[in-house]
């Protein structure tokens, strides 16, 4: 078809596709941007059904994808992206001051960790809360239970990890566990 974007193909909602990030071959080594393809495959026959090219101003230290229904959540470089597979549109993009670390999906919330904080958003991209600094070179969530988020933040790299505990609904420290 003339004028068709070569990175898009028809996709059906069922079955839920699998997602993987593949390094983009031939990227300009002198560019300040990083780029990779997100390859989305059918679980039934492992046919490739969609390629998304993602770029970031910073090199991705960590990258992650997760499919929920017909949405694919992508953490890459200095941003998080939610892309709808049915209408092939970006629902939201959130840019961070630092780098993306990981996201944790729990109930109806997305908890995104960066190099220094946790951002809690809903599936429409609306921010519910932003934590205080929990580290300077990485934040990890270890568990979410009983209304608490427990995790670690790296304050003195390498290896200077300290524990924290936050209120799941507000992102506020519990018992001053985050103070330095």
N, C-alpha and C positions, 0 to 999 in steps of 0.2 A: 504494500500500500504506500502510495506516495505521501511523503510528509509525516509518516508515522515515527514516533520516538522509538529508537531501537532498544531502549531500556525498559519499555513497558509491554506487558502482555496481559491478556484476559486472565482474571483469577476468579475462582469460585470460593465462596465462604467455607464450604466443607470439602474435604477435611481440613482441619487447621494445618497450615503449612509449617515446615521447619525452617529455621533461619540460621545462616552462618555468615560471618564476615570474612571476605577473601581479600588479600592484598591486591591492590591495583597495580598491574604490571605497566612499566613504562612511565612512571610518574617522574616528573622533572626533579632531579636531585637538588637543584638550586632554588626551587620554589619554597616559599614560606608556608604554603598550604599542604596539608596531608589529604589524601583522598583514597578511598577504598570502595569496593562494591559490597552491598548487602545482597546476598543471593538467597532468594526465597524459593523453596521447593515444595512440591506436593508430597504429602506423606504416603499417598496411595502408590504412586509410580515413580517418585523421586524426580519428576520432570521439573525443570526450572520454569517457574511461572512469572518471576519478576526480578529485575535487577534494579537496585537503587544505588546511585553514586552518592556517597557522603563525603563532605569536606569539612575541614576545620582549620582555623588559624594556628592551632598548636598541634604538635604531634600527639597522637593518642598514646598515653601511658597505659590506660585501660580502655577496654571496649566491651560492650555487652548488648545483647538483643533479647527480647522476650516477646512472644506473641500472646495476645489475649483477645479471643474472638476474632474479629477482622482487623484488629489494630496491631501494629508492630512498634514496640518501644525500642529506641536505639540510644545508647550512651556512647559517645565518641568524642575524643579531643576535649574541647571546652564546652560541650553542649549535650542536651538530651532532646530527642526528636520523637514525636508520635506521628506515625503515618498510617492512614486508613487504606487497607488493601482493596476494598471494594470500589471506592470512588477515586483511588489513586491520588489522594491529596494529603498534604501535611496538615495535621490538626493543631500542632504547636511545636515551637522550638524554644528552648530555654538555654540561654548562654550564661556561663559561669565566669567569675573573675579568675579562678584557677582552673584546674583540670577535673574532668569527670573521673570518679573512682568506681562506683557501682550503684545499682539500684536494688531495692528490696520491695517487692509487692506484698502488701498485707491488707486484707479486707478491701476496702475501696480506695486505699491510698497508695501512692508511689513515694517511697523514701529514697531520695537521691543523695548519695554522699559525694563530696568533692574532696579536694586536697585539705580543706579546713572545716567543713560544716556539713549539716544535713538540711536538705530542703524537702518539705512535705508538700506534695501537690495532689490534686485529684486527677481523674482521667480526662478532664477538659483542659488541663494545664494551669488551673487556678492554684496559686500558692496559698496553702493553709498556714504555714509558718516556716521560719528560717531560724536555725539554732545559732547560738553564739559560737565563736571559734572553739573547735574541739581538738584541733591539732594544727600543724603547719605543713605536713607532708603525707597526708593520708588519714582518712577516717573510715572505719569499718563498723558495720552493724553486726553484732553477734547474735542477738535475739530480740524478739518483740513478743512480750507476753505480760499479762496482768496489768495492762495500761502503761508499761514501761519499755523503753528502748535501751538496751544495754549494748555497749560497744567499746571500741578503743580508738584513740587518736595518737598519731605520732608527733611528738613535740620536739624530740631531739634525735634526728636521723643520723645514722641508721640505728634502729632498734629501741628508740626511746618512747615506747608506747605507754599510754596511761589510759585507765578505764574511765568510763563515764556512764551515767544513767540519766535518761531524759523522760519527762512526761510525754506519753505518746500523743496526747491531744493538743499540747501547747509547744512542745520542743524545749521547755524550760528544764534546767537541771534539777534533779532530785537530790536533796541533802548536800548541795554544793559539790557534787562529785566532779564537776567540770572545771572548777577553779584551779588556776595554776599558782 
